[in-house]
Amino acid sequence: MIFYGDDTWVKLFPKHFVEYDGTTSFFVSDYTEVDDNVTRHLDKVLKRGDWDVLILHYLGLDHIGHTSGPRSPLIGRKLSEMDGVLVKIHTALLAEERETLLPNLLVLCADHGMSETGGHGASSTEEVNTPLVFISSAFERKPGDIRYPKHVQQTDLAATLAVGLGLPIPKHSVGSLLFPIVEGKAMREQLRFLHLNAVQLSRLLQENVPSFKKEPGFQQFKVSERLHANWIRLYLEDSNSEVLVSLGTKVRRQYLDALRTLSLSLSRQVAHYDAYSMAVGTVVVLEVLVLLLLSIPQALSNKAELDVPLSSPVFSLLFYLTSLVLLALHVMVCTSAGRSCYFCSLSWLTAGAVMLLISALLCVVASALTKMFLDGKLLRKSPACSGSGWSELELLILLGTMGHVVSLGASSFIEEEHQTWYFLVNTLCLALCHQVYKNYFPGPDGGPQCHPYIADGCDCAAAALQGRKPAWDGAELGGIHESPASLATHPGNEKWVVLASPWLILACCRLLRPLNQTGVQWAHRPDLGHWLTSSDHKAELSVLAALSLVVLFALVQRRCSRASKIAMALGLLGVYCYRAALGNVLLPWRQGSKDISKGIVEARFVYVFVLGILFTGTRDLLKSQVTVADPAVRAAGLWELHSGLVLLAALLLRPHNLPVLALGLLIQMVMAKFIWKPLRHDAAEVTIMHYWFGQAFFYFQGNSNNVATVDVSAGFVGLGTYVEVPAVFLTAFATYTGPVLWASHLVNFLSSESSSGSALRRACFCYALICSLPVSAYLILVTTLRYHLFIWSVFSPKLLYEGMHLLITAAVCVFFTAMDQTNTKP
């Protein structure tokens, strides 16, 4: 066997090929050399006769799909190139057959298809339906014999190749023989091939299903064997009777039905789960989640401190008894006959430590529950708000967050989760609009219509809406104390902007929705992004991208230093030049669509300014902590870091997604200046709003819960070769740009508006909690629904997305908070 192409084959089968040349499969920016390195071997190897099997795995078409999508003009040229390769191979095989008189087999297939965005990994028709073509002179085709394509399973290929080449069918293959391959053979050979496949599948069924005799497929197989035996006896007696032909046709049909049923039964038994290890992990997750929920009153209080009692539960009798029971259970499970799992494969010291952790967490939870019930401190609002009811906004935030978690139990809600977040964000804007209007328009008594929840904050909100700067308490979100100005000093424009701000945010969200169709049901429908990225509308895309970059600069530069403003301007200019180099947008001084480069120089030019801005922000933060304890320097440093992330996002996002970034920053500015400040929302509410908008912008980018929507090409912007660490980082950042930038803005807003570190600590706890809720629920759900039809196509990818979201956004909050440490108690 000889192999040329995707080096994944070489990694999977390192000792199977006498000759091979692997190409890097992850460097999706290359779609030329990756195929040329395969084709260059053809002329030489096709003239040789020292091989039996030649495998060629071309990657260029896949890479074009990832970088440019299925409608790229590069697709047609690449398909024509593959046609030429196919002609060359087929011509060489026919020439060899004229000399050896032995038929060859040429198989053309694909490991996956391509979605509307060019990716793969989900379960859409375009991704899971691929061509499978067998070309050989051994097949008898009469003139005018038109055959329509049939749908077969990918697992059928192994059994078919094995039978066709005279090799044993792989023991664990669950596929069935593709009958058209052998239908030209005599009836005796056909039945023999089908019998071999049926015996192999029935033995595999016996190994995996204890009650295999009751399986319909096994019963059909036994009937087929009896009929086959009758046919053989009749064949030995008279090989030319019509009865023999009729009985053979019946046996063949019976075998095909049995193979189909056996293959389906075995496909359902393929997944073997490590239930014990999954149960241990689920228990740990549940204990941590319950502990987080029980700690909410403490963590959301004014002190924002979390006191977890460890000493007394660990030294209790319950801890030792629980540890002994769990260790005994572990020994019983791991020493039972035929029991092997990942957790049992760990060392006894590691497994014992996990059991002690479970016991300690259980005792801590029991202690916290006991203390809570004895003190009568059930889950309620923080002491600062004791005695007051829940406002409409608080109820919306609570019910919306919990309702979203509950909705994840349905596969349809996961596939169309973007609709849930669009609905929640729009409802939130309407609730904020109601709150703004209620605080501005006078009530029956002539004062603002204040809800009890914000009764103490109405003066502040009303003052802001009347054109005056509020004088906030330092314990709230706003440590900036300014003397109130008269209405004459500030004209009434600001109050009208405050009243219009929720509607402006609604309008921005509505403009972003048609930009990228996502989900499953409507993902195939054309959207504004497809219209912009088509070659006929490159001028419109260029204007929109340039305008978005200008808006980005206007929104970001307002709090940057002079050096950072210059770096940001040059960086955004470099972003446009990078896209022009790739041919995505037009340059006024360049005619034609010929690419001047692959954009590596332009992208690295932008990376220089990104690193420069990030360095400036880090320097200011260190300066504010080490030399000058100035909150203004600290706030400036945090904003510089945020600006650097914005510039990096502008470089990595597709040009038609730049409006998503620009409108996202606009919404952040409007919310911070005209909603959160005047209405004096506390840190928990601001945090959850940031989380909601971060989730919504994740889908505004065109992402979904399908792996196919991950833009792999973003990981290779500015890279000349495949380098794993930066590629993974850039891909992850490009995918989670929305949540990351909203988490970054959260830290900036709380740091600039709060005079103490309690608000930021409270926000970090809230963010960890609301990110942990879906992850925890999903770990339990995936464990419970592990045999569900959509476990791999829907539930597991969602768990992967939520886990990555938790890791990335938590890392952003932790980093910014660590850089923002003050002298307050951590």
C-alpha positions in Angstrom: 0.0 0.0 0.0 1.2 3.5 -0.9 -0.3 6.7 0.4 0.0 10.4 -0.5 -2.1 13.2 1.1 -3.6 14.0 4.5 -1.0 13.0 7.2 -3.9 11.9 9.5 -3.7 8.6 7.7 0.0 8.2 8.5 -0.7 9.0 12.2 -3.5 6.5 12.4 -1.6 3.7 10.4 2.1 4.4 10.9 3.2 0.9 9.8 0.8 0.1 7.0 2.4 2.0 4.1 5.6 1.0 2.3 5.7 4.5 0.9 4.0 7.7 1.9 4.1 11.5 1.8 1.9 13.3 4.3 0.6 16.8 3.9 -0.6 19.1 6.8 -4.4 18.9 7.0 -5.0 21.9 9.3 -3.3 24.6 7.4 -6.4 25.7 5.5 -4.9 28.8 4.0 -3.0 26.5 1.5 -5.1 25.0 -1.2 -2.5 24.8 -3.9 0.7 23.2 -2.7 -1.2 20.8 -0.5 -2.6 19.2 -3.6 0.5 19.6 -5.8 2.5 17.6 -3.3 0.1 14.7 -4.0 -0.1 15.0 -7.7 3.6 15.3 -8.2 4.0 11.6 -7.3 1.4 10.3 -9.8 3.4 10.1 -13.0 6.1 8.0 -11.4 3.9 5.7 -9.2 1.4 4.9 -12.0 4.2 3.5 -14.1 5.3 1.2 -11.4 3.9 -2.2 -10.7 5.1 -2.8 -7.2 1.9 -1.8 -5.3 -1.6 -3.2 -4.8 -3.4 -0.2 -3.3 -2.8 3.5 -3.9 -4.6 6.0 -1.6 -4.7 9.7 -2.5 -6.3 12.1 -0.1 -6.6 15.6 -1.6 -7.3 18.5 0.8 -7.5 21.6 -1.5 -11.3 21.5 -2.0 -11.8 21.2 1.8 -9.5 24.1 2.5 -11.2 26.4 -0.1 -14.5 25.6 1.6 -13.2 26.6 5.0 -11.6 29.8 3.8 -13.9 31.1 1.0 -17.1 29.0 1.2 -18.8 26.8 -1.4 -19.7 29.7 -3.7 -16.0 30.8 -4.2 -14.8 31.0 -7.8 -11.9 28.8 -6.6 -14.2 25.9 -6.2 -14.8 25.5 -10.0 -11.1 25.6 -10.8 -10.2 23.1 -8.1 -12.9 20.7 -9.3 -11.5 21.0 -12.8 -8.1 20.2 -11.4 -9.5 17.1 -9.7 -11.1 16.0 -13.0 -7.7 16.1 -14.6 -6.3 14.0 -11.9 -9.1 11.4 -12.3 -8.6 11.3 -16.1 -4.8 10.7 -15.6 -5.4 7.8 -13.1 -8.1 6.2 -15.2 -6.1 6.4 -18.4 -3.1 4.8 -16.7 -5.2 2.0 -15.3 -6.8 1.2 -18.6 -3.4 1.1 -20.3 -2.1 -1.4 -17.6 -5.2 -3.6 -18.1 -4.4 -4.0 -21.8 -1.1 -5.6 -20.8 -2.1 -7.6 -17.7 -5.7 -8.4 -18.7 -6.6 -8.0 -15.0 -9.3 -5.4 -14.0 -8.5 -2.5 -11.7 -10.8 -0.7 -9.4 -10.9 3.1 -9.0 -12.9 4.4 -6.1 -13.8 8.1 -5.8 -15.2 9.2 -2.4 -15.2 11.9 0.2 -15.1 11.8 4.0 -17.6 14.6 4.4 -19.5 17.3 2.5 -19.7 21.0 2.9 -22.3 23.3 4.6 -23.6 26.6 3.3 -20.7 28.3 5.0 -18.0 25.9 3.8 -17.5 24.1 7.1 -18.5 20.6 8.2 -19.1 18.6 11.4 -22.9 18.9 11.7 -25.7 16.7 10.3 -27.1 18.8 7.4 -27.8 17.0 4.1 -25.0 18.9 2.4 -22.4 17.7 5.0 -23.4 14.0 5.4 -24.2 13.2 1.7 -21.0 12.6 -0.3 -20.4 10.9 -3.6 -19.2 7.3 -3.9 -18.2 6.1 -7.4 -16.8 2.7 -8.4 -15.0 2.6 -11.8 -13.8 -0.7 -13.2 -13.8 -2.6 -16.4 -15.1 -5.6 -14.3 -18.5 -4.0 -14.1 -20.9 -4.8 -17.0 -22.7 -1.8 -18.3 -24.8 -2.0 -21.4 -25.4 1.1 -23.6 -28.3 3.1 -22.4 -28.1 1.6 -18.9 -28.9 4.6 -16.8 -28.5 4.1 -13.1 -29.7 6.6 -10.6 -27.6 7.2 -7.4 -28.6 5.2 -4.4 -28.1 6.2 -0.8 -25.8 3.9 1.1 -24.1 4.1 4.5 -20.4 5.1 4.8 -19.8 2.0 6.9 -20.7 -0.2 3.9 -17.5 0.8 2.1 -15.2 -1.4 4.3 -17.2 -4.6 3.8 -17.6 -3.9 0.0 -13.9 -3.4 -0.6 -13.0 -6.4 1.5 -15.3 -8.7 -0.5 -14.3 -7.2 -3.8 -10.6 -7.7 -3.1 -11.0 -11.2 -1.7 -10.1 -10.1 1.8 -11.8 -11.0 5.2 -14.3 -8.4 6.3 -13.0 -6.5 9.3 -14.3 -8.1 12.5 -15.9 -5.0 13.9 -17.3 -3.6 10.7 -21.0 -2.9 11.0 -21.6 -2.3 7.3 -23.2 -4.4 4.7 -22.1 -5.4 1.2 -23.1 -3.0 -1.6 -24.9 -5.5 -3.8 -24.5 -3.6 -7.1 -20.7 -4.3 -6.9 -21.3 -8.1 -7.2 -24.6 -8.3 -9.1 -22.7 -9.2 -12.3 -21.4 -12.4 -10.7 -23.1 -15.8 -10.8 -25.9 -16.5 -8.4 -23.8 -19.0 -6.4 -21.0 -16.4 -5.9 -23.6 -13.7 -5.0 -25.1 -15.8 -2.3 -21.7 -16.8 -1.0 -20.6 -13.2 -0.6 -23.9 -12.2 1.1 -23.5 -15.2 3.5 -20.0 -14.2 4.5 -21.2 -10.7 5.3 -24.2 -12.0 7.3 -22.1 -14.5 9.3 -19.6 -11.7 10.2 -22.4 -9.4 11.4 -24.2 -12.1 13.3 -21.1 -13.0 15.2 -20.5 -9.3 16.0 -24.1 -9.2 17.2 -23.6 -12.2 19.5 -20.6 -10.5 21.1 -22.4 -7.2 21.8 -26.0 -8.2 22.5 -26.8 -10.8 25.2 -30.3 -11.5 23.9 -29.1 -11.7 20.3 -31.4 -14.6 19.5 -34.4 -12.4 19.9 -33.0 -9.7 17.5 -35.0 -9.5 14.2 -31.9 -9.4 12.2 -30.5 -12.6 13.7 -33.8 -14.4 13.1 -33.8 -13.2 9.5 -30.3 -14.5 9.1 -31.2 -18.0 10.3 -34.1 -18.1 7.8 -31.7 -17.0 5.1 -29.3 -19.8 5.9 -32.0 -22.4 5.8 -33.2 -21.1 2.4 -29.6 -21.0 1.2 -29.1 -24.6 2.2 -32.2 -25.6 0.2 -30.9 -23.7 -2.8 -27.5 -25.5 -2.6 -29.2 -28.9 -2.6 -31.4 -27.9 -5.5 -28.3 -26.5 -7.3 -26.4 -29.8 -6.9 -29.4 -31.7 -8.4 -30.3 -29.4 -11.3 -28.4 -26.1 -12.0 -30.6 -24.8 -14.8 -34.2 -25.1 -13.6 -36.5 -22.0 -13.2 -37.2 -23.0 -9.7 -33.5 -22.7 -8.9 -33.5 -19.1 -10.2 -36.7 -18.2 -8.4 -35.4 -19.6 -5.1 -32.0 -17.9 -5.5 -33.7 -14.6 -6.0 -35.7 -15.1 -2.9 -32.6 -16.1 -0.9 -30.8 -13.1 -2.1 -33.6 -10.8 -1.1 -33.8 -12.5 2.3 -30.0 -12.0 2.8 -30.2 -8.3 1.9 -33.0 -7.7 4.3 -31.1 -9.6 7.1 -28.0 -7.6 6.4 -29.9 -4.3 6.5 -31.5 -5.2 9.8 -28.3 -6.5 11.4 -26.3 -3.4 10.3 -28.9 -1.2 11.8 -29.0 -3.1 15.1 -25.3 -3.1 15.4 -25.0 0.7 14.6 -27.2 1.3 17.6 -24.9 -0.7 19.8 -21.7 1.0 18.7 -21.4 3.5 21.6 -20.1 1.9 24.8 -20.1 4.5 27.7 -18.0 4.5 30.8 -21.0 4.9 33.1 -19.0 4.7 36.4 -16.5 7.5 35.4 -19.4 9.6 34.1 -21.3 9.1 37.3 -18.3 10.2 39.4 -17.8 13.4 37.3 -21.5 14.2 37.5 -21.5 14.0 41.3 -18.6 16.4 41.6 -20.3 18.8 39.2 -23.6 18.6 41.1 -21.9 19.3 44.4 -20.0 22.3 43.1 -23.1 23.7 41.5 -25.2 23.3 44.7 -22.4 25.0 46.6 -22.4 27.9 44.2 -26.2 28.3 44.5 -26.0 28.2 48.2 -23.3 30.9 48.2 -25.3 33.4 46.2 -26.6 35.5 49.2 -23.1 35.9 50.6 -21.4 36.6 47.3 -24.0 39.2 46.1 -24.0 41.1 49.4 -22.3 44.5 49.7 -19.1 42.8 51.0 -19.0 40.4 48.1 -17.2 37.8 50.2 -17.6 34.1 50.0 -16.9 32.1 53.2 -16.9 28.3 52.6 -16.7 26.4 55.9 -14.1 23.6 55.4 -12.6 22.8 58.7 -15.7 21.7 60.6 -17.2 19.5 57.9 -13.9 17.8 57.1 -13.3 16.8 60.7 -16.8 15.5 61.1 -17.9 11.9 61.4 -20.0 12.2 58.3 -16.9 12.9 56.2 -15.0 9.8 57.4 -18.1 7.5 57.0 -18.8 8.9 53.5 -15.1 8.5 52.5 -15.1 4.8 53.6 -18.3 4.0 51.8 -17.1 5.6 48.6 -13.7 3.9 48.7 -15.3 0.6 49.3 -17.7 1.2 46.4 -14.7 2.1 44.2 -12.9 -1.2 45.1 -16.0 -3.2 44.4 -16.6 -1.7 41.0 -13.0 -1.8 39.8 -12.4 -5.3 41.0 -15.6 -6.8 39.6 -15.3 -9.3 36.8 -14.9 -7.7 33.3 -15.1 -4.2 34.6 -12.7 -1.7 33.0 -13.1 2.1 32.9 -11.0 5.2 32.9 -11.5 6.1 36.5 -10.5 2.6 37.5 -7.3 2.9 35.4 -6.1 5.8 37.6 -3.8 5.1 40.5 -5.3 4.3 43.8 -3.9 7.5 45.3 -5.5 9.6 42.6 -8.9 7.8 42.9 -8.7 8.1 46.7 -8.1 11.8 46.5 -11.2 12.2 44.2 -13.3 10.2 46.7 -12.1 12.4 49.5 -13.0 15.5 47.5 -16.5 14.2 46.9 -16.9 13.5 50.6 -15.6 16.9 51.6 -17.9 18.7 49.1 -20.9 16.7 50.3 -20.1 17.6 53.9 -19.6 21.3 53.0 -23.0 21.3 51.2 -24.7 19.6 54.2 -23.1 22.1 56.6 -24.2 25.1 54.5 -27.7 23.8 54.2 -28.0 23.2 57.9 -26.7 26.6 58.7 -29.1 28.2 56.2 -32.1 26.5 57.6 -31.2 27.1 61.2 -30.5 30.8 60.6 -33.6 31.1 58.4 -31.5 32.7 55.6 -33.0 31.1 52.6 -32.2 32.3 49.1 -33.2 35.9 48.9 -31.9 39.3 47.9 -28.8 40.8 49.3 -29.1 42.7 52.6 -28.9 46.0 50.9 -32.3 45.2 49.3 -33.9 43.3 52.1 -37.5 44.1 52.6 -38.1 45.1 49.0 -39.8 43.1 46.3 -38.5 41.9 43.0 -38.7 44.4 40.1 -39.9 43.4 36.7 -36.3 43.6 35.4 -35.0 41.3 38.1 -37.7 38.8 37.4 -37.0 38.9 33.7 -33.3 38.4 34.2 -33.9 35.5 36.7 -36.6 33.8 34.6 -34.8 34.4 31.3 -31.6 32.9 32.5 -33.2 29.9 34.2 -35.6 29.4 31.3 -32.7 29.3 28.8 -31.0 26.6 30.9 -34.2 24.5 31.0 -34.7 24.9 27.2 -31.4 23.2 26.5 -33.1 19.9 27.3 -34.8 20.0 23.9 -32.8 19.4 20.7 -34.8 21.8 18.7 -34.1 24.6 21.2 -30.4 23.9 20.9 -30.4 23.9 17.1 -32.3 27.2 17.1 -30.8 28.7 20.3 -30.1 32.0 18.5 -33.9 32.6 18.5 -34.0 32.3 22.3 -31.2 34.8 22.8 -32.7 37.2 20.2 -36.0 37.0 22.0 -34.4 37.6 25.4 -32.3 40.5 24.3 -35.3 42.2 22.6 -37.4 41.6 25.7 -34.7 43.0 27.9 -34.6 46.2 25.8 -38.3 46.6 26.1 -38.0 46.1 29.9 -35.3 48.7 30.1 -37.4 51.1 28.0 -40.3 50.6 30.4 -37.9 51.3 33.4 -36.5 54.4 31.8 -39.9 55.9 30.9 -41.3 55.0 34.4 -38.4 56.9 36.0 -38.8 59.9 33.7 -42.5 60.6 33.3 -44.1 61.9 36.5 -46.6 59.8 38.5 -49.9 60.8 40.0 -48.1 62.7 42.8 -45.9 64.6 40.4 -42.7 62.5 41.1 -41.1 59.7 39.1 -43.0 56.4 39.0 -40.4 54.5 41.0 -40.6 50.8 41.7 -39.8 49.9 45.3 -36.7 48.2 44.1 -35.1 51.4 42.9 -36.8 53.8 45.2 -33.6 55.0 46.6 -32.1 55.4 43.1 -34.9 57.5 41.5 -33.4 60.8 42.4 -30.2 59.7 40.6 -32.1 58.4 37.5 -34.4 61.4 37.3 -31.5 63.8 37.7 -29.7 62.2 34.8 -32.8 62.2 32.7 -33.2 65.9 33.4 -29.8 66.8 32.2 -27.9 66.7 35.5 -25.0 64.5 36.6 -26.0 62.2 39.4 -24.0 62.2 42.7 -23.7 58.5 43.4 -22.9 56.8 46.5 -19.4 55.2 46.5 -20.8 51.8 47.3 -22.8 51.7 44.2 -21.8 51.6 40.5 -20.4 55.0 40.3 -17.8 56.5 42.5 -17.6 59.7 40.4 -19.0 62.6 42.4 -19.7 65.7 40.5 -21.7 68.7 41.5 -25.2 68.8 39.9 -25.6 71.1 37.0 -28.7 73.1 36.2 -31.0 72.3 33.4 -29.8 75.4 31.5 -26.2 74.1 31.6 -27.2 70.9 29.8 -29.8 71.2 27.2 -32.6 68.6 26.9 -30.9 66.6 24.1 -29.4 64.2 26.6 -32.7 63.2 28.1 -34.1 62.5 24.7 -31.1 60.3 23.9 -31.7 58.4 27.2 -35.4 57.9 26.2 -34.4 56.7 22.7 -31.5 54.5 23.7 -33.5 51.2 24.2 -35.1 51.7 20.8 -31.7 52.4 19.3 -30.4 49.1 20.7 -33.4 47.3 19.4 -32.8 48.7 15.9 -29.2 47.6 16.0 -30.1 44.1 17.0 -32.8 44.0 14.2 -30.2 45.1 11.6 -27.8 42.4 12.7 -30.3 39.5 12.5 -30.5 39.2 8.7 -26.7 39.4 8.3 -26.1 35.8 9.0 -28.6 33.0 8.9 -27.7 30.4 11.5 -29.3 27.4 13.3 -30.6 24.5 11.3 -34.0 25.1 9.9 -33.2 28.4 8.0 -29.5 28.1 7.7 -29.8 27.3 4.0 -31.8 30.4 3.2 -29.9 33.3 1.6 -28.9 36.1 3.9 -27.3 39.5 3.7 -23.9 38.0 4.3 -24.2 35.8 1.2 -25.3 38.8 -0.8 -22.3 40.8 0.3 -19.7 38.1 -0.2 -20.8 37.3 -3.7 -18.4 38.6 -6.4 -21.1 40.8 -7.9 -21.4 43.0 -4.8 -17.7 43.5 -3.8 -18.1 47.2 -4.1 -20.9 47.3 -1.6 -19.0 45.1 0.8 -15.9 47.3 0.5 -18.0 50.4 1.4 -19.7 48.7 4.4 -16.3 47.3 5.7 -14.6 50.7 5.4 -17.6 52.4 7.1 -17.5 49.8 9.9 -13.8 50.3 10.5 -14.3 54.1 10.7 -17.1 53.6 13.3 -14.8 51.2 15.2 -12.1 53.9 15.4 -14.6 56.6 16.5 -15.9 54.4 19.3 -12.6 53.1 20.6 -10.3 56.1 20.4 -12.3 58.3 22.7 -10.5 56.8 25.8 -7.2 55.9 24.3 -3.9 57.6 24.6 -2.5 59.5 21.6 0.0 56.7 20.8 -2.8 54.1 21.0 -5.0 56.2 18.7 -2.3 56.3 16.1 -1.7 52.6 16.4 -5.5 51.9 16.2 -5.9 54.0 13.1 -2.9 52.3 11.4 -4.1 48.9 12.5 -7.6 49.3 11.2 -6.1 50.5 7.9 -4.0 47.4 7.8 -7.1 45.3 8.4 -8.7 46.8 5.2 -5.5 46.2 3.3 -5.3 42.6 4.5 -8.8 41.9 3.2 -8.0 43.7 -0.1 -4.9 41.5 -0.5 -7.1 38.5 -0.2 -9.5 39.9 -2.8 -12.4 40.3 -0.4 -12.7 44.1 -0.8 -11.5 46.6 -3.3 -8.8 49.2 -3.2 -9.5 52.5 -5.2 -6.0 52.5 -6.7 -5.9 48.9 -7.7 -7.7 47.6 -10.8 -8.7 44.0 -11.3 -9.2 41.2 -8.8 -5.8 39.6 -8.9 -4.5 39.1 -5.4 -1.3 40.9 -4.7 -0.4 38.5 -1.9 -1.9 36.0 0.6 -2.1 38.9 3.1 0.6 37.5 5.4 2.6 40.8 5.4 -0.6 42.9 6.0 -1.8 40.7 8.8 1.5 40.7 10.6 1.5 44.5 10.2 -1.7 44.6 12.2 -0.4 42.1 14.8 2.4 44.6 15.6 -0.1 47.3 16.5 -2.3 44.8 18.5 0.7 43.8 20.6 1.7 47.5 21.0 -1.7 48.5 22.3 -1.9 45.5 24.6 1.6 46.3 25.9 0.6 49.9 26.6 -2.5 48.8 28.5 -0.5 46.3 30.6 2.1 49.0 31.3 -0.5 51.4 32.6 -2.1 48.7 34.8 1.3 47.8 36.3 2.0 51.5 36.8 -1.3 52.1 38.6 -0.5 49.3 41.1 3.2 49.7 41.6 4.1 53.4 41.4 0.9 55.6 41.2 -2.3 54.4 42.7 -4.4 56.4 40.3 -7.8 55.0 39.3 -7.7 57.0 36.1 -4.5 55.3 35.0 -6.0 51.9 35.9 -9.1 52.6 33.9 -7.0 53.8 30.9 -5.0 50.6 31.0 -8.0 48.4 31.0 -9.5 50.3 28.1 -6.2 49.9 26.2 -6.5 46.1 26.6 -10.1 46.2 25.5 -9.0 48.2 22.4 -6.3 45.7 21.5 -8.9 42.9 21.6 -11.2 44.9 19.4 -8.4 45.5 16.8 -7.6 41.7 16.9 -11.3 40.9 16.4 -11.5 43.3 13.4 -8.6 41.4 11.8 -9.9 37.9 12.3 -13.6 38.4 11.5 -14.8 38.1 7.9 -15.4 41.5 6.3 -19.2 41.2 6.2 -19.1 40.6 10.0 -17.3 43.9 10.7 -20.8 45.6 11.2 -21.4 43.1 14.0 -18.3 44.4 15.8 -19.1 48.1 15.2 -22.7 47.8 16.3 -21.6 45.8 19.3 -19.3 48.6 20.5 -22.1 51.1 19.8 -24.5 49.2 22.0 -21.9 48.9 24.7 -21.4 52.7 24.7 -25.2 53.4 24.7 -25.9 51.0 27.5 -23.1 52.2 29.7 -23.8 55.9 29.2 -27.5 56.2 29.0 -28.9 53.1 30.8 -26.7 51.5 33.4 -25.4 54.8 34.8 -28.7 56.7 35.1 -30.7 53.7 36.3 -28.0 52.6 38.8 -28.2 48.9 38.1 -26.2 46.8 40.6 -23.2 44.7 39.6 -25.2 41.5 39.3 -27.7 42.9 36.9 -25.1 44.6 34.7 -23.1 41.3 34.6 -26.1 39.2 33.5 -27.0 41.8 30.8 -23.4 41.6 29.5 -23.7 37.8 29.5 -27.0 38.0 27.5 -25.6 40.4 24.9 -22.4 38.3 24.6 -24.5 35.2 23.9 -26.6 37.1 21.3 -23.5 38.5 19.5 -22.1 35.0 19.4 -25.0 34.1 17.1 -25.0 37.5 15.3 -21.5 36.5 14.0 -23.1 33.5 12.2 -22.1 30.9 14.8 -24.4 28.1 15.9 -24.2 25.0 18.0 -22.9 23.0 15.0 -19.2 22.5 14.7 -19.5 23.3 11.0 -19.9 27.0 11.7 -16.4 27.4 13.3 -14.3 29.6 11.0 -11.1 27.6 10.9 -9.5 30.0 8.5 -9.3 32.7 11.3 -6.6 30.6 13.0 -4.2 31.0 10.1 -4.4 34.8 9.5 -0.8 36.0 9.1 0.7 32.5 9.4 2.9 31.1 6.7 2.9 27.6 8.0 0.8 25.5 10.5 1.7 26.4 14.1 -0.6 24.8 16.5 -0.7 27.1 19.5 -1.4 30.4 17.8 -3.8 28.7 15.4 -5.9 27.3 18.2 -5.8 30.6 20.1 -6.9 32.7 17.1 -9.6 30.2 16.1 -11.0 30.2 19.6 -10.9 34.0 19.9 -12.5 34.5 16.5 -15.3 32.1 17.4 -16.0 33.7 20.8 -15.4 37.3 19.9 -18.8 38.4 21.1 -18.7 36.9 24.6 -15.0 37.9 25.1 -15.5 41.5 24.1 -18.6 41.8 26.3 -16.8 40.2 29.2 -13.9 42.6 28.7 -16.3 45.6 28.6 -17.9 44.4 31.8 -14.6 44.6 33.7 -13.9 48.0 32.1 -17.3 49.4 33.1 -17.3 48.1 36.6 -13.7 49.3 37.2 -14.4 52.8 36.0 -17.7 53.2 37.7 -17.1 51.6 41.1 -14.9 53.1 43.8 -14.3 49.7 45.5 -13.4 46.2 44.3 -16.6 44.6 45.7 -18.6 45.3 42.5 -16.0 43.6 40.3 -15.7 40.6 42.7 -19.5 40.3 42.7 -19.6 40.5 38.9 -17.0 37.8 38.6 -19.0 35.5 40.8 -22.2 36.1 38.9 -20.4 35.5 35.6 -18.9 32.2 36.8 -22.3 31.2 38.1 -24.4 31.9 35.0 -21.7 30.3 32.8 -21.5 27.2 35.1 -25.3 26.7 35.1 -25.6 25.5 31.4 -22.3 23.6 31.6 -23.4 21.7 34.7 -26.9 21.1 33.5 -25.5 19.9 30.2 -22.9 17.5 31.7 -25.8 15.8 33.5 -28.1 16.0 30.5 -25.5 14.4 28.1 -24.8 11.7 30.6 -28.5 10.9 30.9 -29.3 11.2 27.1 -26.2 9.4 25.9 -28.3 7.0 23.8 -30.4 9.8 22.3 -30.6 10.0 18.5 -29.0 13.4 18.5 -26.4 12.9 21.2 -23.4 13.4 18.8 -24.9 15.9 16.3 -26.7 18.2 18.8 -26.1 17.6 22.5 -22.3 16.9 22.5 -21.4 19.9 20.3 -23.4 22.1 22.5 -21.6 20.8 25.6 -18.3 21.5 23.8 -19.4 25.1 23.0 -20.6 25.8 26.5 -17.4 24.4 28.0 -15.2 26.5 25.8 -17.3 29.6 26.5 -16.9 29.1 30.2 -13.1 28.6 29.9 -12.5 31.6 27.6 -14.7 34.2 29.2 -13.7 33.1 32.7 -10.1 33.5 31.7 -10.8 37.0 30.4 -12.5 38.0 33.6 -9.8 36.5 35.8 -7.0 38.2 33.7 -8.6 41.6 33.8 -9.5 41.3 37.5 -6.0 40.2 38.4 -4.6 43.2 36.5 -7.1 45.4 38.3 -6.4 44.3 41.8 -6.6 47.1 44.4 -5.8 47.2 48.0 -9.3 46.0 49.0 -9.7 42.5 50.4 -9.7 40.0 47.6 
